[in-house]
Amino acid sequence: MKKCHTLLIALIGITSFASAETNALIEVKLFKTWVIEYEQNFGNLAIKNTGTSPLRLAKDAFEFGGDQLETRSLPHRRGGYIDTIYETNYKAIVWGDNGFFDLPPGETHVYEGRKFRMSHRNPFSEKMHFVVSIYLGNGFWLDSEPMTVKGVVPDSEEYVATLTNVNTSSDLVAITYKNERWLYSKSKSGGYYEICPVSLTNKIRAEPHEGKGRLYKIWDGEKSMIYRHGQMILLEGPDENDVFGKWTRERKQRAEADNAEVRRRKAEGN
């Protein structure tokens, strides 16, 4: 587990882009430096509005991840088919039940409750280069700085349990690569979705949690976690396992403190 802690701080990408009065810093958090073939998730992010006009972002994390966020392999081309799809999806958010919120200049937003996916990655290889992009309508994108992950072949894959949800099911598997071991949800179509790091030696087991549908209790030896099937996130768990929740919680607290200071300064300026 100590090695996993080291990797938690290994990859944070921040960059600045500008168009007229629209500027942003996109901070991308990856929780490990490698991926296996058919892995889908990539982590979480924080968005700081460094421009002079509000940024329109989807209120709902699911809609943001599906309709406004895109992971683009490098090199990539602008415009065309992808922009047309995102423009249609962007307009759907406008008319949807949740809609957008305006992120004021100087403030930062952190999405909770969802890991965002690596949707359009270049073919699996030893090194994969990509940017994380936010679509703001009318063909305009904000990009993160270029990032790189290693494509690896795992040392082992261990079956843990089969998780079911209404008409679907997936397998819980433990993937070991060098001195790391991670828990994944493996779909029947072959996609892998990272959940959390686990110990190298403990027995991993899972069972339904109190008959609550999508919830499962997972044990890493004597340590227990509550997992929400379908979202690939832990609702409860030790920080050394729930690295996504820990980073999201701490980053949000820091953003809220920074936002309060921004608002205070604006009030004093008025």
BAMAR-837785 format. One line per field, with one value per residue: residue number from 0; residue in one letter; x, y, z of N, C-alpha, C in turn. Coordinates in steps of 0.05 Angstrom, whole numbers, plus 5000, padded with zeros to 4 digits. Example, Ala and Ser with C-alpha at 12.3 -4.5 7.8 and 13.67 -1.06 7.14 Angstrom:
2
k <- [0/1] .
r <- [a/s] .
n.X <- [5264/5257] .
n.Y <- [4886/4955] .
n.Z <- [5156/5142] .
ca.X <- [5246/5273] .
ca.Y <- [4910/4979] .
ca.Z <- [5156/5143] .
c.X <- [5264/5258] .
c.Y <- [4934/5001] .
c.Z <- [5156/5157] .
// end
This chain:
270
k <- [0/1/2/3/4/5/6/7/8/9/10/11/12/13/14/15/16/17/18/19/20/21/22/23/24/25/26/27/28/29/30/31/32/33/34/35/36/37/38/39/40/41/42/43/44/45/46/47/48/49/50/51/52/53/54/55/56/57/58/59/60/61/62/63/64/65/66/67/68/69/70/71/72/73/74/75/76/77/78/79/80/81/82/83/84/85/86/87/88/89/90/91/92/93/94/95/96/97/98/99/100/101/102/103/104/105/106/107/108/109/110/111/112/113/114/115/116/117/118/119/120/121/122/123/124/125/126/127/128/129/130/131/132/133/134/135/136/137/138/139/140/141/142/143/144/145/146/147/148/149/150/151/152/153/154/155/156/157/158/159/160/161/162/163/164/165/166/167/168/169/170/171/172/173/174/175/176/177/178/179/180/181/182/183/184/185/186/187/188/189/190/191/192/193/194/195/196/197/198/199/200/201/202/203/204/205/206/207/208/209/210/211/212/213/214/215/216/217/218/219/220/221/222/223/224/225/226/227/228/229/230/231/232/233/234/235/236/237/238/239/240/241/242/243/244/245/246/247/248/249/250/251/252/253/254/255/256/257/258/259/260/261/262/263/264/265/266/267/268/269] .
r <- [m/k/k/c/h/t/l/l/i/a/l/i/g/i/t/s/f/a/s/a/e/t/n/a/l/i/e/v/k/l/f/k/t/w/v/i/e/y/e/q/n/f/g/n/l/a/i/k/n/t/g/t/s/p/l/r/l/a/k/d/a/f/e/f/g/g/d/q/l/e/t/r/s/l/p/h/r/r/g/g/y/i/d/t/i/y/e/t/n/y/k/a/i/v/w/g/d/n/g/f/f/d/l/p/p/g/e/t/h/v/y/e/g/r/k/f/r/m/s/h/r/n/p/f/s/e/k/m/h/f/v/v/s/i/y/l/g/n/g/f/w/l/d/s/e/p/m/t/v/k/g/v/v/p/d/s/e/e/y/v/a/t/l/t/n/v/n/t/s/s/d/l/v/a/i/t/y/k/n/e/r/w/l/y/s/k/s/k/s/g/g/y/y/e/i/c/p/v/s/l/t/n/k/i/r/a/e/p/h/e/g/k/g/r/l/y/k/i/w/d/g/e/k/s/m/i/y/r/h/g/q/m/i/l/l/e/g/p/d/e/n/d/v/f/g/k/w/t/r/e/r/k/q/r/a/e/a/d/n/a/e/v/r/r/r/k/a/e/g/n] .
n.X <- [5016/5041/5070/5029/5010/5053/5046/4999/5007/5033/5016/4991/4961/4964/4941/4936/4889/4864/4811/4786/4750/4748/4778/4814/4839/4854/4856/4880/4872/4905/4907/4943/5001/4997/4959/4916/4901/4839/4822/4780/4771/4796/4803/4796/4779/4793/4768/4787/4764/4796/4786/4749/4696/4637/4642/4606/4583/4560/4512/4503/4544/4545/4523/4560/4606/4591/4572/4600/4653/4714/4762/4818/4859/4928/4964/4908/4849/4813/4743/4692/4661/4661/4656/4606/4573/4583/4563/4509/4498/4512/4472/4430/4437/4425/4369/4355/4335/4371/4410/4457/4508/4537/4604/4637/4685/4751/4737/4735/4715/4698/4679/4637/4626/4632/4674/4711/4713/4762/4751/4761/4814/4881/4903/4918/4981/5052/5062/5015/4988/4951/4898/4854/4792/4745/4681/4652/4612/4591/4635/4679/4734/4765/4829/4867/4936/4981/4983/5010/5004/5026/5018/5006/5019/4987/5013/4982/4914/4860/4801/4747/4692/4624/4583/4517/4464/4401/4388/4440/4509/4574/4644/4683/4750/4819/4876/4944/5003/5070/5091/5040/4970/4906/4836/4784/4725/4700/4670/4620/4629/4682/4708/4749/4744/4772/4772/4795/4859/4886/4913/4974/4976/4931/4870/4816/4748/4676/4607/4535/4510/4472/4425/4416/4409/4448/4493/4553/4592/4660/4718/4784/4827/4821/4799/4743/4699/4649/4618/4592/4560/4563/4575/4628/4653/4674/4633/4645/4705/4773/4824/4870/4851/4806/4823/4805/4759/4783/4819/4783/4749/4786/4806/4760/4748/4792/4782/4733/4750/4785/4749/4716/4751/4760/4708/4705/4744/4723/4677/4699/4722/4679] .
n.Y <- [4976/5025/5040/5053/5099/5134/5139/5166/5221/5229/5245/5302/5347/5413/5468/5527/5561/5606/5646/5702/5726/5679/5635/5582/5539/5472/5420/5356/5295/5236/5169/5129/5111/5078/5037/4982/4941/4958/4988/5037/5082/5146/5182/5242/5313/5383/5448/5512/5577/5623/5667/5726/5722/5682/5610/5561/5504/5436/5419/5368/5313/5266/5282/5321/5289/5256/5290/5337/5331/5306/5258/5262/5230/5241/5254/5298/5318/5377/5397/5373/5309/5294/5345/5359/5320/5334/5386/5377/5347/5385/5424/5393/5390/5442/5443/5404/5373/5385/5421/5477/5508/5571/5581/5626/5679/5667/5626/5556/5491/5425/5362/5313/5244/5213/5178/5198/5180/5150/5161/5167/5142/5135/5078/5020/5020/5021/5073/5123/5183/5240/5290/5323/5348/5403/5418/5477/5495/5517/5497/5507/5489/5475/5454/5407/5404/5364/5295/5232/5162/5095/5037/4973/4902/4863/4829/4791/4768/4763/4730/4755/4762/4758/4811/4833/4870/4884/4873/4866/4845/4842/4825/4825/4838/4828/4862/4854/4889/4893/4921/4935/4929/4928/4938/4921/4931/4887/4887/4849/4857/4864/4911/4946/4975/5017/5012/5015/5018/4959/4916/4879/4827/4812/4774/4785/4798/4798/4817/4824/4885/4892/4881/4923/4932/4959/4963/4938/4902/4903/4869/4880/4841/4851/4901/4940/4961/5001/4992/5021/4992/4999/5053/5051/5070/5080/5085/5086/5076/5060/5112/5095/5058/5084/5124/5157/5182/5207/5244/5275/5296/5326/5361/5388/5414/5449/5479/5504/5536/5570/5594/5621/5661/5688/5709/5742/5780/5803/5826/5864/5895/5919] .
n.Z <- [5000/5012/4967/4932/4955/4943/4888/4884/4883/4837/4786/4766/4725/4702/4665/4625/4584/4534/4506/4482/4535/4562/4603/4634/4686/4684/4725/4728/4758/4765/4789/4786/4747/4704/4657/4640/4583/4553/4596/4626/4661/4686/4729/4768/4768/4776/4764/4750/4742/4708/4678/4657/4650/4667/4670/4637/4663/4667/4716/4736/4750/4720/4671/4657/4650/4608/4567/4563/4573/4547/4532/4496/4449/4431/4371/4358/4321/4309/4307/4260/4262/4318/4344/4326/4351/4405/4406/4398/4445/4483/4476/4492/4547/4560/4555/4590/4653/4694/4676/4669/4711/4729/4734/4772/4756/4779/4815/4836/4816/4837/4817/4846/4866/4819/4775/4720/4651/4607/4548/4490/4471/4444/4405/4445/4476/4493/4512/4521/4499/4516/4522/4567/4555/4556/4534/4510/4478/4411/4382/4414/4455/4518/4538/4577/4599/4559/4574/4598/4600/4618/4580/4602/4612/4658/4717/4741/4745/4787/4802/4841/4855/4830/4812/4813/4781/4772/4708/4692/4700/4729/4737/4795/4800/4819/4801/4792/4786/4782/4842/4858/4871/4846/4851/4806/4767/4721/4660/4623/4571/4568/4585/4633/4696/4741/4813/4866/4902/4931/4984/4975/4993/5024/5030/4986/4988/4975/4986/4981/5008/5062/5034/4998/4942/4895/4927/4956/5003/5013/5032/5049/5071/5139/5135/5115/5062/5030/4970/4911/4862/4792/4791/4802/4849/4917/4973/5026/5063/5083/5078/5052/5016/4992/4952/4912/4935/4980/4956/4926/4966/4998/4959/4945/4993/4997/4951/4965/5008/4981/4945/4980/4997/4949/4940/4985/4974/4928/4949/4983/4945/4921] .
ca.X <- [5000/5057/5077/5006/5010/5072/5036/4976/5015/5052/5006/4971/4967/4950/4949/4919/4881/4848/4797/4771/4749/4744/4803/4811/4860/4843/4874/4872/4884/4906/4914/4966/5016/4994/4933/4916/4884/4810/4815/4764/4771/4822/4807/4778/4791/4784/4767/4787/4758/4816/4778/4733/4668/4631/4644/4581/4588/4537/4509/4505/4570/4541/4519/4585/4625/4582/4564/4617/4681/4724/4790/4827/4886/4945/4952/4879/4840/4789/4720/4681/4641/4661/4645/4577/4561/4584/4545/4482/4496/4513/4446/4412/4440/4410/4340/4351/4324/4392/4421/4484/4512/4558/4627/4646/4714/4767/4729/4742/4694/4706/4656/4637/4609/4635/4700/4708/4724/4781/4733/4773/4843/4894/4905/4934/5010/5068/5058/4992/4988/4923/4890/4826/4780/4718/4667/4636/4592/4599/4660/4701/4743/4788/4845/4888/4962/4985/4990/5019/5003/5038/5002/5022/5007/4988/5026/4962/4886/4847/4772/4739/4663/4607/4565/4494/4447/4378/4393/4468/4527/4602/4661/4703/4776/4842/4897/4970/5025/5094/5085/5013/4947/4882/4810/4770/4700/4704/4644/4618/4639/4711/4719/4759/4739/4786/4757/4813/4882/4884/4939/4986/4975/4906/4848/4795/4722/4654/4580/4515/4510/4446/4404/4410/4412/4474/4514/4567/4613/4684/4738/4813/4834/4802/4788/4719/4691/4622/4622/4568/4563/4553/4589/4656/4664/4670/4618/4659/4729/4798/4836/4890/4836/4788/4840/4788/4743/4801/4829/4760/4741/4806/4808/4736/4751/4810/4768/4713/4764/4795/4726/4707/4769/4754/4684/4710/4759/4705/4659/4714/4727/4654] .
ca.Y <- [5000/5049/5048/5066/5127/5150/5144/5184/5248/5229/5257/5324/5364/5439/5484/5551/5567/5630/5655/5726/5728/5653/5623/5563/5520/5446/5403/5329/5277/5207/5155/5112/5119/5057/5026/4957/4942/4961/5003/5059/5105/5160/5197/5264/5338/5409/5468/5539/5598/5645/5688/5748/5715/5656/5585/5545/5476/5420/5416/5340/5301/5246/5297/5333/5269/5245/5309/5361/5324/5288/5251/5260/5221/5259/5279/5297/5338/5393/5399/5349/5291/5296/5370/5358/5305/5348/5409/5366/5340/5410/5436/5376/5399/5468/5438/5383/5379/5395/5446/5487/5530/5589/5582/5654/5683/5663/5604/5529/5471/5397/5344/5291/5221/5200/5177/5205/5158/5154/5152/5165/5140/5123/5049/5012/5018/5025/5100/5135/5211/5249/5313/5323/5372/5411/5431/5500/5503/5530/5488/5516/5470/5480/5429/5404/5400/5336/5276/5206/5138/5072/5014/4950/4876/4858/4804/4771/4776/4745/4733/4758/4757/4769/4831/4835/4893/4881/4856/4866/4835/4845/4811/4839/4825/4842/4863/4859/4898/4898/4921/4947/4911/4945/4924/4930/4919/4878/4884/4826/4864/4864/4935/4946/5001/5016/5019/5025/5000/4940/4906/4859/4800/4805/4762/4804/4784/4816/4806/4846/4901/4897/4879/4949/4933/4962/4966/4914/4906/4890/4867/4878/4830/4859/4928/4937/4984/4999/4998/5025/4979/5015/5078/5045/5086/5072/5104/5086/5060/5074/5130/5081/5046/5103/5146/5176/5197/5223/5267/5292/5310/5346/5381/5405/5432/5470/5497/5520/5557/5590/5608/5640/5683/5703/5724/5763/5802/5817/5842/5887/5912/5934] .
ca.Z <- [5000/5013/4940/4920/4965/4927/4861/4885/4877/4814/4761/4767/4703/4703/4643/4620/4556/4533/4482/4491/4564/4573/4611/4656/4694/4686/4741/4724/4778/4760/4814/4780/4723/4684/4652/4626/4559/4556/4620/4618/4679/4689/4754/4773/4760/4787/4743/4761/4722/4710/4660/4667/4647/4679/4655/4638/4667/4674/4744/4743/4743/4699/4646/4650/4640/4583/4546/4562/4578/4527/4533/4468/4444/4416/4362/4352/4302/4318/4289/4247/4274/4348/4352/4321/4372/4430/4404/4403/4473/4499/4475/4508/4575/4563/4558/4609/4680/4712/4664/4675/4730/4720/4753/4771/4753/4803/4832/4828/4820/4838/4815/4865/4861/4793/4762/4692/4635/4585/4527/4463/4475/4421/4409/4468/4470/4517/4521/4509/4503/4514/4536/4577/4543/4564/4511/4519/4458/4387/4373/4431/4475/4536/4540/4597/4587/4550/4595/4588/4617/4607/4576/4613/4615/4687/4725/4747/4748/4805/4804/4868/4858/4809/4823/4796/4784/4755/4684/4685/4720/4723/4755/4812/4797/4830/4782/4804/4768/4798/4871/4862/4866/4844/4847/4782/4757/4693/4648/4607/4544/4569/4596/4660/4710/4767/4837/4887/4908/4954/4992/4957/5003/5037/5015/4979/4985/4973/4988/4981/5033/5075/5015/4986/4913/4882/4947/4963/5023/5004/5052/5043/5097/5159/5128/5099/5045/5018/4942/4896/4836/4770/4791/4807/4871/4945/4990/5051/5063/5093/5059/5035/4994/4979/4943/4897/4954/4996/4940/4919/4991/5006/4938/4947/5017/4990/4932/4980/5023/4961/4934/5000/4996/4925/4944/5004/4961/4910/4965/4992/4922/4916] .
c.X <- [5017/5064/5054/5004/5029/5060/5012/4983/5031/5042/4984/4979/4951/4959/4929/4914/4864/4835/4780/4773/4745/4771/4797/4836/4845/4863/4864/4887/4882/4916/4935/4977/5011/4965/4936/4898/4855/4802/4801/4766/4797/4825/4787/4793/4779/4787/4767/4783/4778/4810/4762/4704/4662/4635/4618/4588/4563/4536/4514/4531/4567/4538/4545/4604/4617/4578/4583/4647/4690/4754/4800/4855/4902/4961/4923/4872/4815/4767/4709/4661/4638/4649/4615/4562/4560/4566/4517/4478/4496/4485/4425/4413/4424/4381/4334/4341/4345/4404/4449/4484/4535/4580/4639/4676/4728/4761/4735/4719/4706/4681/4660/4620/4612/4664/4695/4724/4744/4767/4745/4803/4855/4898/4924/4963/5025/5066/5034/4990/4960/4920/4861/4814/4752/4705/4649/4617/4605/4627/4684/4708/4764/4802/4862/4915/4964/4994/4997/5014/5016/5017/5017/5005/5009/5002/5006/4934/4871/4817/4765/4710/4649/4586/4542/4478/4425/4384/4422/4485/4556/4619/4679/4729/4798/4865/4923/4990/5048/5087/5059/4992/4922/4858/4796/4743/4705/4677/4644/4628/4670/4724/4727/4755/4751/4768/4775/4837/4875/4911/4949/4980/4948/4886/4826/4769/4700/4628/4561/4514/4481/4423/4396/4417/4440/4498/4526/4587/4637/4704/4766/4826/4813/4789/4764/4713/4663/4625/4595/4572/4550/4566/4619/4669/4658/4654/4631/4684/4753/4810/4856/4876/4820/4804/4824/4772/4760/4810/4806/4751/4760/4808/4784/4738/4770/4797/4748/4727/4774/4772/4716/4725/4765/4729/4688/4725/4741/4686/4673/4719/4703/4649] .
c.Y <- [5025/5059/5062/5095/5145/5157/5163/5212/5251/5244/5277/5343/5390/5455/5507/5555/5592/5634/5678/5727/5701/5640/5603/5548/5493/5428/5374/5311/5248/5193/5134/5119/5099/5049/5000/4960/4941/4974/5029/5084/5120/5176/5219/5290/5361/5429/5495/5559/5620/5667/5710/5744/5688/5633/5570/5516/5461/5416/5387/5328/5281/5260/5310/5313/5258/5265/5333/5355/5303/5283/5245/5251/5241/5243/5276/5320/5352/5391/5372/5335/5294/5322/5371/5343/5321/5373/5400/5360/5365/5423/5419/5383/5424/5463/5415/5392/5392/5421/5452/5504/5546/5589/5610/5656/5680/5639/5577/5510/5443/5380/5321/5267/5207/5201/5181/5185/5168/5144/5148/5165/5128/5093/5042/5008/5023/5053/5112/5165/5222/5276/5309/5349/5377/5426/5453/5511/5517/5523/5496/5496/5483/5454/5430/5404/5371/5319/5249/5184/5115/5050/4989/4924/4868/4831/4783/4784/4755/4750/4735/4751/4767/4786/4834/4860/4892/4863/4854/4854/4841/4830/4831/4824/4841/4839/4870/4867/4907/4899/4935/4926/4929/4928/4937/4917/4912/4872/4859/4831/4866/4890/4933/4974/5000/5024/5031/5007/4983/4930/4884/4831/4792/4791/4783/4789/4805/4802/4829/4859/4906/4897/4905/4951/4935/4964/4938/4921/4890/4891/4864/4868/4837/4887/4924/4963/4979/5010/5001/5014/4996/5042/5075/5063/5073/5093/5107/5069/5075/5090/5115/5065/5066/5128/5166/5194/5216/5248/5286/5308/5332/5368/5400/5424/5455/5490/5515/5542/5579/5607/5629/5665/5700/5720/5747/5786/5817/5835/5867/5907/5929/5956] .
c.Z <- [5000/4985/4926/4930/4949/4900/4861/4878/4852/4790/4766/4745/4704/4679/4640/4591/4556/4506/4491/4521/4577/4578/4633/4661/4697/4700/4739/4744/4770/4785/4810/4753/4700/4681/4638/4601/4566/4583/4611/4635/4678/4715/4757/4766/4776/4765/4756/4738/4727/4690/4673/4663/4658/4659/4658/4640/4675/4704/4752/4733/4720/4672/4637/4638/4613/4560/4543/4565/4557/4532/4505/4465/4428/4395/4356/4333/4314/4298/4280/4265/4304/4357/4348/4342/4398/4429/4409/4433/4491/4499/4490/4537/4580/4569/4578/4636/4698/4702/4672/4701/4720/4742/4751/4767/4780/4820/4819/4834/4818/4837/4835/4855/4835/4784/4732/4675/4614/4560/4500/4466/4449/4426/4431/4460/4495/4529/4506/4518/4499/4528/4546/4569/4553/4541/4522/4498/4434/4378/4390/4453/4493/4540/4565/4583/4578/4574/4583/4609/4603/4603/4584/4611/4645/4692/4731/4748/4764/4806/4834/4872/4833/4822/4803/4802/4763/4732/4676/4707/4711/4744/4770/4810/4810/4810/4796/4781/4784/4828/4877/4856/4867/4840/4823/4780/4728/4680/4630/4578/4544/4580/4625/4672/4737/4790/4858/4889/4931/4961/4974/4967/5015/5019/5011/4975/4985/4976/4988/5008/5042/5055/5001/4957/4903/4901/4954/4985/5014/5027/5039/5068/5118/5154/5110/5085/5035/4989/4928/4867/4814/4768/4795/4828/4898/4959/5017/5048/5074/5071/5041/5013/4978/4970/4927/4916/4971/4980/4934/4943/4998/4985/4939/4971/5011/4970/4946/4996/5004/4950/4954/5001/4972/4928/4964/4991/4942/4926/4975/4969/4915/4937] .
// end
